[in-house]
Amino acid sequence: MDNGLHRKLLAHEEEEVEGALKERVWVESKKIWRVALPGVISRVCAFGCIVVTQSFVGHISEMDLAGYALVQTLSVRFANGILLGMSSATETLCGQAFGAGQHHMMGIYLQRSWIVDFITLTVLLPIFIFGTQIYRLLGEDEAIAQSGGYMSLWFIPFIYNFVFSLTVQMFLQAQLKNMVIAWLSIFQFGLHIPLSWLLVNKLGYGVPGAMISLSASSWFLVIGEFIYIFGGWCPHSWKGFTVAAFKDLIPVVKLSISSGVMVCLELWYNAVLVLLAGYMANAEVAISAFSICLNINAWEFMISLGFLGSAVVRVANELGRGNAKAAKFAIKVLLGTSIAIGAFFFVLCLAFGKNIAYMFTDDERVVETVSELSLLLSFSVLLNSIYPVLSGVAVGAGMQSIVAVINLVCYYIIGIPSGALLGYLTNLQVKGIWIGMIFGIVTQTLALMYLTWKTDWDDQVKKSLERLNRFYVKSSDTVDEIAN
């Protein structure tokens, strides 16, 4: 064959392969964004309500800002971590059930998660009731402990929305119906800002006004979700309340516990570092500055959580369908997209990091400390684009227990000791704590990358089918519905 003709044929084949690859990436990207975009919007709005409340509280007094930061970063993060983790079992089961066509099981999994999460949160309630005493035991400054204890009581009505809002979002996104949550979240955020202004500035209710607004707007979202599910918009996955939800709770609890440990170890990591900052000289400034940076980091992290949710859904759906190759391809596209977005926010934080603190406080000491942390904040934002996606891949496959061990080692054996050493034994102070935090995240990211690379995805297909068969209840068995 003529060499010129041979080269033309090769070039044509390469173009066809490249074109096919672009088409596959485009199709997969649409599937990813269909889950990720509503997830990003809802999480940004939900967390935005917390940040807006912090901003209102911060302009009331610096002591109340420190107390709010302590409760939100320690107690609320503690409870949210447990519930989010335990709810991720619902995410795994609903995603795989949808992929396998077992739609009626999704409503049963949702009800089981409500039972487990409600009992769990009620058991955790003393953390909020005895907030002042707990913060004293942890060695916090007396004035900050008193303020935190007062704040924690106001958080009780707010935290119970987690039982429903977290699980319903996972239930809906598993069946690609979470756009309704995005719209509800936008309305929630739009309601929260003027309501906070009315109660805090106009009526002068101060801290109680800010906290009432936070609870009211959060329950607006939950009520909207109930109307959507119970109103008939999920006819295949919601068949009404059923006593079948009380069956097989123990296996669900076991999966929920491993999920809870995995997520809690990750969320509590930042909380422990804030606690370390509270033992430093000038603790009020250290806690306020550190919590502002962590909140900015967490706000951007909401975008990463959208991709985490998308990773769970895409991997779980494809494993439920028995398609290991599609699951692997989805992982590659997810990582590429998320890293590109992370790089954009990395540059943004570098450019505007020194002026961010003015959104939360007028205290120049806090502003200066936040400015000094802006470079570390930028690197944290970049890492946010990688490890949440890998965690989502693990949740979608039901590998929470393995990730829990990775989180334990990387965060609590490597990250926190490193941060404590750099923070207390050098002049780095809060910077040293954050450097240790980043070191722990880097090691965790590398470990998750190795886990994903070494996983036998054909074997994961078999495991997912075994899990679904173990929990399966025939649709005819749900005739004992007690409501419709």
DOMARDO-768382 format. One record per residue: residue number from 1; x, y, z of N, C-alpha, C in turn. Coordinates in steps of 0.2 Angstrom, whole numbers. Layout:
DOMARDO-768382
- n;n_east;n_north;n_up;ca_east;ca_north;ca_up;c_east;c_north;c_up
- NUM;X;Y;Z;X;Y;Z;X;Y;Z
...
end
This chain:
DOMARDO-768382
- n;n_east;n_north;n_up;ca_east;ca_north;ca_up;c_east;c_north;c_up
- 1;4;-6;0;0;0;0;4;6;0
- 2;2;11;-4;6;17;-4;7;21;3
- 3;13;23;5;14;26;11;9;32;12
- 4;8;36;7;4;42;8;-3;40;10
- 5;-6;35;6;-13;32;7;-13;29;14
- 6;-8;26;16;-8;22;23;-8;28;28
- 7;-5;33;27;-5;39;32;-12;42;33
- 8;-15;43;27;-21;46;27;-26;41;30
- 9;-26;35;29;-31;30;32;-30;30;40
- 10;-23;30;42;-22;31;49;-25;37;52
- 11;-23;43;49;-26;49;51;-33;49;52
- 12;-37;46;47;-44;46;47;-47;42;53
- 13;-43;36;54;-45;32;60;-44;36;66
- 14;-39;40;67;-37;43;73;-43;49;74
- 15;-45;52;68;-50;57;69;-57;54;71
- 16;-58;48;68;-64;44;70;-64;43;78
- 17;-58;40;80;-58;38;87;-58;45;92
- 18;-55;50;89;-55;56;93;-62;59;93
- 19;-66;59;88;-73;61;87;-77;57;92
- 20;-76;50;92;-80;46;96;-79;48;103
- 21;-72;49;105;-71;50;112;-74;57;114
- 22;-74;62;110;-77;69;111;-84;68;113
- 23;-87;64;108;-95;62;109;-96;59;116
- 24;-92;54;118;-93;51;124;-92;55;130
- 25;-87;60;129;-85;64;135;-91;69;135
- 26;-94;72;130;-100;76;130;-106;73;133
- 27;-107;67;131;-113;63;134;-112;62;141
- 28;-106;60;143;-105;59;150;-105;66;154
- 29;-103;71;151;-103;77;155;-110;80;156
- 30;-114;79;151;-121;81;152;-124;77;158
- 31;-123;70;158;-125;66;164;-123;69;171
- 32;-116;70;171;-113;73;177;-116;79;179
- 33;-117;84;174;-119;91;176;-127;91;178
- 34;-130;86;175;-137;85;177;-138;83;184
- 35;-133;80;187;-134;79;195;-130;84;198
- 36;-124;86;196;-119;91;199;-122;98;200
- 37;-125;101;194;-127;108;195;-132;109;200
- 38;-138;105;200;-143;106;205;-140;105;212
- 39;-135;100;213;-132;99;219;-128;104;221
- 40;-124;107;217;-120;113;218;-124;119;220
- 41;-130;121;217;-134;126;218;-137;125;225
- 42;-140;119;227;-143;118;233;-138;119;239
- 43;-132;116;238;-127;116;244;-125;123;245
- 44;-123;127;239;-121;134;240;-126;138;243
- 45;-132;137;241;-138;141;245;-139;139;252
- 46;-139;133;253;-139;130;260;-134;133;265
- 47;-128;132;262;-122;134;266;-122;142;266
- 48;-124;145;261;-124;152;261;-129;155;266
- 49;-134;152;268;-138;154;273;-135;154;280
- 50;-130;149;281;-126;149;287;-121;154;287
- 51;-118;156;281;-113;161;281;-116;168;282
- 52;-122;169;279;-126;175;280;-128;176;287
- 53;-130;171;290;-131;172;297;-125;174;301
- 54;-119;170;300;-113;172;303;-111;179;302
- 55;-112;182;296;-111;189;294;-115;194;298
- 56;-122;192;299;-126;196;303;-124;196;311
- 57;-122;190;313;-120;189;320;-113;193;321
- 58;-109;192;316;-102;196;317;-103;203;317
- 59;-108;206;314;-109;213;315;-113;215;321
- 60;-115;210;325;-118;212;331;-113;213;337
- 61;-108;208;337;-102;208;342;-97;203;340
- 62;-91;204;341;-86;200;340;-86;193;344
- 63;-88;194;351;-89;188;355;-94;184;352
- 64;-100;186;350;-105;182;347;-103;179;341
- 65;-99;182;337;-96;179;331;-91;173;333
- 66;-87;174;338;-83;168;340;-87;163;343
- 67;-93;164;347;-97;159;349;-101;155;344
- 68;-103;159;339;-106;156;333;-102;152;329
- 69;-95;154;328;-90;150;325;-89;144;328
- 70;-89;144;335;-87;138;339;-93;133;338
- 71;-99;135;339;-104;130;338;-105;128;331
- 72;-105;132;326;-106;130;319;-100;125;317
- 73;-94;127;319;-88;123;317;-87;116;321
- 74;-89;116;328;-89;110;332;-95;106;332
- 75;-100;109;336;-106;105;337;-110;104;331
- 76;-112;109;327;-116;108;321;-112;103;316
- 77;-106;105;315;-102;100;310;-102;93;313
- 78;-101;92;320;-101;86;323;-108;82;321
- 79;-113;85;322;-120;82;321;-121;81;313
- 80;-119;86;310;-120;86;302;-116;81;299
- 81;-110;80;302;-105;75;300;-108;68;301
- 82;-111;66;306;-114;60;308;-120;59;303
- 83;-125;64;303;-131;63;299;-129;62;291
- 84;-124;66;289;-122;66;282;-119;60;280
- 85;-115;57;285;-112;51;284;-117;45;284
- 86;-121;45;289;-126;40;289;-131;40;283
- 87;-132;46;281;-137;47;275;-134;44;269
- 88;-127;44;268;-124;42;262;-125;35;261
- 89;-127;31;266;-129;24;265;-135;24;260
- 90;-140;29;261;-146;30;257;-144;31;250
- 91;-138;36;249;-136;38;243;-133;32;239
- 92;-130;27;242;-127;21;239;-133;17;237
- 93;-137;15;242;-143;10;240;-148;13;235
- 94;-150;19;236;-154;22;231;-151;23;224
- 95;-145;25;223;-142;25;217;-141;18;213
- 96;-139;13;217;-139;7;214;-145;4;213
- 97;-150;5;217;-157;2;216;-160;6;209
- 98;-159;12;208;-161;15;202;-158;12;196
- 99;-151;11;196;-148;8;191;-150;1;189
- 100;-152;-2;194;-155;-9;194;-162;-10;192
- 101;-166;-4;192;-173;-4;190;-177;-5;196
- 102;-175;-6;202;-179;-7;208;-181;-1;211
- 103;-185;3;207;-187;10;209;-191;10;216
- 104;-196;5;217;-200;5;223;-196;5;229
- 105;-190;2;229;-186;1;235;-183;8;237
- 106;-183;13;233;-180;19;235;-184;23;240
- 107;-190;22;240;-194;25;245;-194;22;252
- 108;-193;15;251;-191;11;258;-185;13;261
- 109;-180;14;256;-173;16;259;-173;23;262
- 110;-177;27;259;-178;34;262;-181;34;268
- 111;-187;30;269;-190;30;276;-186;27;281
- 112;-182;22;279;-177;19;284;-172;24;286
- 113;-170;28;282;-165;33;283;-168;38;288
- 114;-174;40;287;-177;45;292;-177;42;299
- 115;-179;36;299;-180;32;306;-173;32;309
- 116;-168;30;306;-161;30;309;-158;37;310
- 117;-159;41;306;-156;48;307;-160;52;313
- 118;-166;51;313;-170;55;318;-168;52;325
- 119;-168;46;326;-165;43;332;-158;45;334
- 120;-154;45;329;-147;47;330;-146;54;332
- 121;-150;59;329;-150;66;331;-152;67;338
- 122;-158;63;340;-160;64;346;-155;62;352
- 123;-152;57;350;-147;55;355;-141;60;356
- 124;-140;64;350;-134;69;350;-137;75;353
- 125;-143;76;355;-146;82;357;-142;85;363
- 126;-140;81;368;-136;84;374;-130;88;372
- 127;-127;87;366;-121;91;364;-123;98;363
- 128;-130;100;361;-132;107;361;-135;109;367
- 129;-138;105;371;-141;107;377;-136;109;382
- 130;-131;105;382;-125;107;387;-119;110;384
- 131;-120;114;379;-115;117;375;-109;121;379
- 132;-112;125;384;-107;129;388;-102;124;392
- 133;-105;119;395;-101;114;399;-96;110;395
- 134;-98;109;389;-94;105;385;-88;109;382
- 135;-89;115;381;-84;120;378;-79;121;384
- 136;-82;122;390;-77;123;396;-73;117;397
- 137;-76;111;396;-72;104;397;-66;104;391
- 138;-68;107;386;-63;107;380;-58;112;381
- 139;-58;116;386;-53;121;388;-54;128;385
- 140;-60;129;382;-61;136;379;-62;142;384
- 141;-60;148;381;-61;154;385;-68;154;388
- 142;-69;156;395;-75;156;398;-80;160;394
- 143;-78;166;392;-83;171;388;-86;167;382
- 144;-81;164;378;-83;161;372;-87;155;373
- 145;-85;151;379;-89;145;380;-97;147;382
- 146;-97;153;386;-104;155;388;-108;157;381
- 147;-105;161;377;-108;163;371;-110;157;366
- 148;-105;152;366;-106;146;362;-112;142;365
- 149;-112;142;371;-118;138;374;-125;141;373
- 150;-125;148;373;-131;151;371;-133;150;364
- 151;-128;151;360;-129;150;353;-132;142;351
- 152;-129;138;354;-130;131;353;-138;129;354
- 153;-141;132;359;-148;131;360;-152;134;354
- 154;-150;139;351;-154;142;346;-153;137;339
- 155;-148;133;339;-146;129;334;-151;123;334
- 156;-154;121;339;-158;115;340;-163;114;334
- 157;-168;119;334;-173;119;328;-170;118;321
- 158;-164;121;320;-161;121;314;-158;114;312
- 159;-155;111;317;-152;104;315;-156;99;313
- 160;-163;99;316;-167;94;314;-169;94;307
- 161;-168;99;303;-170;99;296;-165;94;293
- 162;-159;93;295;-154;88;292;-157;81;291
- 163;-161;79;296;-164;72;295;-168;71;289
- 164;-171;77;286;-175;76;280;-171;79;274
- 165;-168;85;275;-166;88;269;-160;84;266
- 166;-155;81;270;-150;78;267;-152;71;264
- 167;-157;68;267;-159;61;264;-163;62;258
- 168;-168;67;258;-172;68;252;-168;70;246
- 169;-163;74;247;-158;76;242;-155;70;239
- 170;-153;66;243;-149;60;240;-154;55;236
- 171;-160;55;239;-166;51;236;-168;54;229
- 172;-168;60;229;-170;63;222;-165;63;217
- 173;-158;65;219;-153;65;214;-151;58;212
- 174;-153;53;216;-151;46;213;-156;45;207
- 175;-162;48;207;-166;47;201;-166;53;196
- 176;-161;57;197;-160;63;192;-166;68;193
- 177;-169;69;199;-174;73;200;-173;79;205
- 178;-166;80;206;-164;85;211;-164;93;209
- 179;-167;94;202;-167;101;200;-172;105;204
- 180;-177;101;207;-182;104;211;-179;107;218
- 181;-174;103;220;-171;105;226;-167;112;225
- 182;-164;112;219;-160;118;217;-165;124;217
- 183;-171;124;214;-175;129;214;-178;131;221
- 184;-179;126;225;-181;127;232;-176;130;236
- 185;-170;128;235;-164;131;238;-163;139;237
- 186;-164;140;230;-163;147;228;-169;152;232
- 187;-175;149;232;-180;152;236;-178;153;243
- 188;-176;148;246;-173;148;253;-168;153;254
- 189;-163;154;250;-158;159;251;-161;166;250
- 190;-166;166;245;-169;173;244;-173;175;249
- 191;-176;170;253;-180;172;259;-176;174;265
- 192;-170;170;265;-166;171;271;-163;178;272
- 193;-161;181;267;-157;187;267;-162;193;270
- 194;-168;194;266;-172;199;269;-175;198;276
- 195;-177;191;277;-179;189;284;-174;191;289
- 196;-168;189;288;-163;191;293;-162;198;294
- 197;-162;202;288;-162;210;289;-168;212;293
- 198;-174;209;292;-180;212;295;-179;210;303
- 199;-177;204;305;-177;202;312;-171;205;315
- 200;-166;206;312;-160;208;316;-159;216;315
- 201;-159;219;309;-158;226;309;-165;230;310
- 202;-170;228;307;-176;232;307;-180;232;314
- 203;-181;225;316;-184;224;322;-180;224;328
- 204;-173;223;327;-168;224;333;-168;218;337
- 205;-170;212;335;-170;206;339;-163;203;340
- 206;-158;205;336;-151;203;338;-150;196;336
- 207;-146;193;340;-144;186;339;-150;181;338
- 208;-155;182;343;-161;177;342;-165;178;335
- 209;-165;185;333;-168;186;326;-164;182;320
- 210;-157;183;321;-153;179;316;-154;172;316
- 211;-155;169;322;-155;161;322;-163;159;320
- 212;-168;163;322;-174;162;320;-175;162;312
- 213;-172;166;309;-172;167;302;-168;161;299
- 214;-163;158;302;-159;152;299;-164;146;300
- 215;-167;145;305;-171;139;306;-177;140;301
- 216;-181;146;301;-187;146;297;-185;145;289
- 217;-179;148;287;-178;147;280;-176;139;278
- 218;-173;136;283;-171;129;282;-177;124;282
- 219;-182;126;286;-188;122;286;-192;123;280
- 220;-192;129;277;-195;131;271;-193;126;265
- 221;-187;124;265;-184;119;260;-187;112;261
- 222;-187;110;268;-190;103;269;-197;103;267
- 223;-201;108;269;-208;107;268;-209;107;260
- 224;-205;111;256;-206;111;249;-204;104;246
- 225;-199;100;249;-197;94;247;-203;89;248
- 226;-206;89;254;-211;85;256;-217;86;251
- 227;-219;92;249;-224;93;244;-223;90;238
- 228;-216;90;236;-214;87;229;-215;79;229
- 229;-213;76;235;-213;69;235;-220;66;236
- 230;-223;69;241;-230;67;243;-235;69;238
- 231;-234;74;234;-239;76;229;-239;72;223
- 232;-235;67;222;-236;63;216;-230;64;211
- 233;-225;68;212;-220;69;207;-215;63;207
- 234;-215;59;212;-211;53;212;-215;46;212
- 235;-219;45;207;-224;40;207;-221;33;207
- 236;-215;32;204;-212;25;204;-207;24;210
- 237;-205;29;213;-200;28;219;-203;29;226
- 238;-209;33;226;-213;34;232;-220;31;232
- 239;-221;25;235;-227;22;235;-231;23;242
- 240;-229;28;246;-232;29;252;-228;26;258
- 241;-230;28;264;-227;26;270;-229;18;271
- 242;-224;15;273;-225;7;274;-221;4;280
- 243;-224;-1;283;-220;-4;288;-214;-8;286
- 244;-214;-9;279;-208;-12;277;-201;-8;278
- 245;-202;-2;280;-197;3;281;-193;1;288
- 246;-197;-3;292;-195;-5;299;-191;-12;298
- 247;-191;-15;292;-188;-21;291;-181;-20;289
- 248;-176;-25;291;-169;-25;289;-166;-19;291
- 249;-168;-16;297;-164;-10;299;-157;-11;301
- 250;-156;-17;304;-149;-18;307;-144;-18;301
- 251;-145;-21;295;-140;-21;290;-139;-14;287
- 252;-145;-10;287;-144;-3;285;-140;1;290
- 253;-142;0;296;-138;4;302;-130;2;301
- 254;-129;-4;300;-121;-6;299;-118;-2;293
- 255;-122;-2;288;-119;2;282;-119;10;284
- 256;-124;12;287;-124;19;289;-119;21;294
- 257;-117;16;298;-112;18;303;-105;18;299
- 258;-104;14;295;-97;14;291;-97;21;287
- 259;-103;22;284;-103;29;280;-102;35;285
- 260;-106;34;291;-105;40;296;-98;41;298
- 261;-94;35;299;-87;36;302;-83;39;296
- 262;-84;37;290;-80;40;284;-81;47;284
- 263;-87;50;284;-89;57;283;-87;61;289
- 264;-88;58;295;-87;62;301;-79;63;302
- 265;-75;58;301;-68;59;301;-66;64;297
- 266;-69;65;291;-67;71;286;-70;78;289
- 267;-76;78;291;-79;84;293;-76;87;300
- 268;-75;82;304;-72;84;311;-65;86;311
- 269;-62;84;305;-55;86;305;-54;94;306
- 270;-58;98;302;-58;105;302;-60;107;309
- 271;-64;104;312;-67;106;319;-61;105;324
- 272;-57;100;324;-52;99;329;-47;104;328
- 273;-46;106;322;-41;111;320;-43;118;323
- 274;-49;119;323;-52;126;326;-51;125;333
- 275;-52;119;336;-51;118;343;-44;120;345
- 276;-39;118;341;-32;119;342;-31;127;342
- 277;-34;130;337;-34;137;337;-36;141;343
- 278;-41;138;346;-44;141;352;-39;141;358
- 279;-34;137;358;-29;136;364;-24;141;363
- 280;-23;145;357;-18;149;356;-19;156;360
- 281;-14;160;360;-14;167;362;-19;171;358
- 282;-23;175;361;-28;179;357;-33;174;354
- 283;-36;170;357;-40;165;355;-46;167;351
- 284;-49;173;353;-54;176;350;-53;177;342
- 285;-47;181;341;-45;182;334;-43;176;330
- 286;-40;171;333;-38;165;330;-44;161;328
- 287;-49;160;332;-55;156;330;-59;160;325
- 288;-60;167;326;-64;170;321;-60;170;314
- 289;-54;171;314;-50;171;307;-50;165;304
- 290;-49;159;308;-48;153;305;-55;150;303
- 291;-60;152;307;-67;150;305;-70;153;299
- 292;-68;160;298;-69;163;292;-66;160;286
- 293;-60;158;286;-56;155;281;-59;148;279
- 294;-61;144;285;-64;138;284;-71;138;281
- 295;-75;144;282;-81;145;279;-81;146;272
- 296;-76;150;270;-75;152;263;-73;145;259
- 297;-68;142;262;-66;135;260;-72;131;259
- 298;-76;131;264;-82;126;264;-87;128;259
- 299;-88;135;258;-93;137;253;-91;135;246
- 300;-84;135;244;-82;133;238;-82;125;238
- 301;-82;122;244;-82;115;245;-89;112;243
- 302;-94;117;243;-101;115;241;-101;113;234
- 303;-97;117;230;-97;115;223;-94;108;222
- 304;-89;107;226;-85;100;226;-90;94;228
- 305;-94;96;233;-99;91;235;-105;90;230
- 306;-106;95;226;-110;93;220;-107;88;215
- 307;-101;88;214;-97;83;210;-97;77;214
- 308;-96;77;221;-96;71;225;-103;68;224
- 309;-108;71;224;-115;68;223;-115;65;216
- 310;-113;69;211;-113;66;204;-109;60;204
- 311;-103;60;207;-99;54;207;-103;48;210
- 312;-106;49;216;-110;44;219;-115;41;214
- 313;-119;46;211;-125;44;207;-122;40;201
- 314;-117;43;197;-115;40;191;-112;33;192
- 315;-107;32;197;-104;26;199;-110;21;201
- 316;-114;23;206;-119;18;209;-124;16;203
- 317;-126;21;199;-131;19;193;-128;14;189
- 318;-121;15;187;-118;11;182;-116;4;185
- 319;-115;4;191;-113;-3;195;-120;-6;195
- 320;-126;-3;197;-132;-6;197;-134;-9;191
- 321;-132;-6;185;-134;-8;178;-129;-14;176
- 322;-123;-15;180;-119;-20;178;-113;-17;173
- 323;-112;-11;172;-108;-8;167;-102;-5;171
- 324;-97;-9;172;-90;-7;175;-86;-2;171
- 325;-86;-3;164;-83;1;160;-85;8;160
- 326;-92;9;160;-95;16;160;-94;19;167
- 327;-93;15;172;-92;18;179;-85;21;179
- 328;-80;17;176;-73;20;175;-72;26;171
- 329;-76;26;165;-76;32;161;-79;38;165
- 330;-84;37;168;-87;42;172;-82;46;177
- 331;-78;41;180;-74;44;185;-69;48;182
- 332;-66;47;176;-61;51;173;-64;57;171
- 333;-70;58;168;-73;64;166;-74;68;172
- 334;-77;65;177;-78;69;184;-72;72;186
- 335;-67;69;187;-60;71;189;-58;77;185
- 336;-58;76;178;-56;81;174;-60;88;175
- 337;-66;87;175;-71;93;175;-70;97;182
- 338;-69;93;188;-69;96;194;-62;99;195
- 339;-57;96;193;-50;99;193;-50;106;190
- 340;-53;106;184;-53;113;180;-56;118;184
- 341;-62;117;187;-66;121;191;-62;123;197
- 342;-58;118;200;-54;120;206;-48;125;205
- 343;-45;124;199;-40;128;196;-43;136;196
- 344;-49;136;193;-52;143;192;-52;146;199
- 345;-55;143;204;-56;146;211;-49;147;215
- 346;-44;143;213;-38;144;216;-35;151;214
- 347;-36;152;207;-33;159;205;-38;164;208
- 348;-44;163;209;-48;168;212;-47;170;219
- 349;-45;165;223;-43;166;230;-37;169;230
- 350;-32;168;226;-26;171;226;-27;179;225
- 351;-31;180;220;-32;187;218;-36;191;223
- 352;-41;188;227;-45;192;231;-45;190;238
- 353;-40;186;240;-40;183;247;-39;188;252
- 354;-36;194;251;-34;199;256;-41;203;258
- 355;-46;203;254;-52;207;255;-58;203;257
- 356;-57;197;258;-63;192;259;-66;194;266
- 357;-61;195;271;-63;195;278;-68;201;279
- 358;-68;206;275;-73;212;277;-80;210;276
- 359;-81;204;273;-88;202;272;-91;200;279
- 360;-87;198;283;-89;195;290;-87;199;296
- 361;-83;204;295;-81;207;301;-77;214;300
- 362;-77;219;305;-74;225;304;-68;225;308
- 363;-66;220;312;-60;220;316;-54;219;312
- 364;-50;224;312;-44;224;308;-39;218;310
- 365;-39;216;316;-35;211;318;-37;204;315
- 366;-43;203;314;-46;197;311;-44;197;304
- 367;-45;203;301;-44;204;293;-37;203;292
- 368;-32;205;296;-25;204;294;-23;197;295
- 369;-26;193;300;-25;186;301;-28;182;295
- 370;-34;184;292;-37;181;286;-32;182;280
- 371;-30;188;280;-25;190;274;-19;185;274
- 372;-16;184;280;-10;180;280;-12;173;278
- 373;-18;171;279;-20;164;277;-22;163;270
- 374;-22;168;266;-26;168;260;-22;163;255
- 375;-15;162;255;-12;158;251;-13;150;253
- 376;-14;149;259;-16;142;261;-23;140;259
- 377;-27;146;260;-34;145;258;-34;143;250
- 378;-30;146;246;-30;145;239;-29;137;238
- 379;-23;135;241;-21;128;240;-27;123;242
- 380;-30;125;248;-36;120;250;-41;120;245
- 381;-43;126;242;-48;126;237;-46;121;231
- 382;-40;121;229;-38;117;224;-39;110;225
- 383;-37;108;232;-37;101;234;-45;99;234
- 384;-49;104;236;-56;102;236;-59;99;229
- 385;-55;100;224;-58;98;217;-56;91;216
- 386;-52;88;220;-50;81;219;-53;76;224
- 387;-51;77;230;-53;71;235;-60;70;236
- 388;-65;75;236;-72;74;236;-75;69;231
- 389;-72;70;225;-74;66;219;-72;59;220
- 390;-66;58;223;-64;51;224;-68;48;230
- 391;-70;52;235;-74;50;240;-81;48;238
- 392;-83;52;233;-90;50;230;-90;44;226
- 393;-84;42;223;-83;36;219;-84;30;224
- 394;-80;31;230;-80;26;235;-87;25;238
- 395;-91;30;239;-98;30;242;-102;26;237
- 396;-102;28;230;-106;25;225;-105;17;224
- 397;-98;15;226;-97;8;226;-98;5;232
- 398;-100;8;238;-101;5;244;-95;4;248
- 399;-89;7;247;-83;6;250;-81;11;256
- 400;-86;13;259;-86;18;264;-81;16;270
- 401;-81;9;272;-77;7;277;-69;8;276
- 402;-67;6;269;-60;7;267;-58;15;268
- 403;-63;19;265;-61;26;266;-61;29;273
- 404;-65;26;277;-65;28;284;-58;26;287
- 405;-55;21;286;-48;19;288;-43;24;285
- 406;-44;26;279;-39;31;275;-40;37;279
- 407;-46;40;280;-47;46;283;-44;46;290
- 408;-45;41;294;-42;40;301;-35;41;301
- 409;-31;38;296;-24;38;296;-21;45;294
- 410;-24;47;288;-21;53;285;-23;59;289
- 411;-29;59;292;-31;66;295;-29;66;303
- 412;-30;60;306;-29;60;313;-22;57;316
- 413;-18;54;311;-12;51;313;-6;56;310
- 414;-8;59;304;-3;63;300;-5;70;301
- 415;-11;72;299;-13;79;298;-13;83;305
- 416;-17;81;309;-18;84;316;-11;85;320
- 417;-8;79;321;-1;80;324;3;85;321
- 418;4;85;314;8;89;310;6;96;311
- 419;-1;98;311;-3;104;312;-2;107;319
- 420;-3;102;324;-1;104;331;6;106;332
- 421;10;102;329;18;103;330;20;110;327
- 422;17;111;321;19;117;317;16;123;321
- 423;10;122;323;6;128;326;9;130;333
- 424;11;125;337;13;127;344;21;127;345
- 425;25;123;341;32;123;342;36;127;337
- 426;32;131;333;35;136;329;32;142;329
- 427;34;147;326;31;154;326;25;155;321
- 428;23;149;318;18;149;312;11;150;315
- 429;10;148;321;3;149;324;-2;146;320
- 430;-7;150;318;-13;147;314;-11;144;308
- 431;-6;147;305;-3;145;298;-1;138;299
- 432;3;136;304;5;130;305;0;125;306
- 433;-6;126;309;-11;122;310;-14;120;303
- 434;-15;125;299;-17;124;292;-13;120;287
- 435;-6;122;288;-1;118;284;-2;110;286
- 436;-3;109;292;-4;102;294;-10;99;291
- 437;-15;103;291;-22;101;288;-21;99;281
- 438;-17;104;277;-16;102;270;-12;96;269
- 439;-7;95;273;-3;89;273;-7;83;273
- 440;-12;83;278;-16;77;279;-21;76;273
- 441;-23;81;270;-28;81;264;-24;78;258
- 442;-17;80;257;-13;78;252;-12;70;252
- 443;-11;68;258;-9;61;259;-16;57;258
- 444;-22;60;260;-28;56;259;-30;56;252
- 445;-28;61;248;-30;62;241;-26;56;237
- 446;-19;56;239;-15;51;236;-17;44;237
- 447;-20;43;243;-22;36;245;-28;34;241
- 448;-33;39;241;-39;38;237;-38;37;230
- 449;-33;40;227;-31;39;220;-29;32;219
- 450;-25;30;223;-22;23;223;-28;18;224
- 451;-32;19;228;-38;15;229;-42;14;223
- 452;-44;20;220;-48;20;214;-44;17;208
- 453;-38;18;208;-34;15;202;-34;7;203
- 454;-33;4;209;-32;-3;210;-39;-7;211
- 455;-45;-3;211;-51;-6;212;-53;-11;206
- 456;-55;-17;207;-58;-21;202;-65;-19;201
- 457;-67;-15;196;-74;-13;195;-79;-18;193
- 458;-76;-24;190;-81;-29;188;-83;-33;195
- 459;-78;-33;199;-80;-36;206;-85;-32;210
- 460;-84;-25;209;-89;-21;212;-96;-21;209
- 461;-96;-23;203;-103;-24;200;-106;-30;204
- 462;-102;-35;205;-105;-41;208;-107;-40;215
- 463;-103;-36;219;-105;-34;226;-111;-30;226
- 464;-112;-25;221;-118;-21;222;-124;-25;220
- 465;-124;-30;216;-130;-34;215;-131;-38;221
- 466;-126;-41;224;-127;-45;230;-131;-41;236
- 467;-128;-34;236;-131;-30;241;-138;-28;240
- 468;-140;-27;234;-147;-25;232;-151;-31;233
- 469;-149;-37;231;-153;-43;232;-154;-45;240
- 470;-150;-43;244;-150;-44;251;-156;-40;254
- 471;-156;-33;252;-161;-29;254;-168;-29;251
- 472;-168;-32;245;-174;-32;241;-181;-34;244
- 473;-186;-30;243;-193;-32;245;-197;-31;239
- 474;-201;-36;238;-205;-36;232;-210;-31;232
- 475;-212;-28;226;-217;-22;226;-223;-24;229
- 476;-225;-30;228;-232;-33;231;-232;-33;239
- 477;-226;-33;242;-225;-33;249;-227;-27;252
- 478;-227;-21;248;-228;-15;251;-236;-13;251
- 479;-240;-18;250;-247;-16;250;-250;-14;257
- 480;-245;-15;262;-247;-13;269;-245;-6;270
- 481;-246;-2;265;-245;5;266;-250;8;270
- 482;-247;13;275;-252;16;279;-254;23;277
- 483;-251;25;272;-253;32;269;-251;31;262
- 484;-254;35;258;-252;35;251;-251;42;248
end
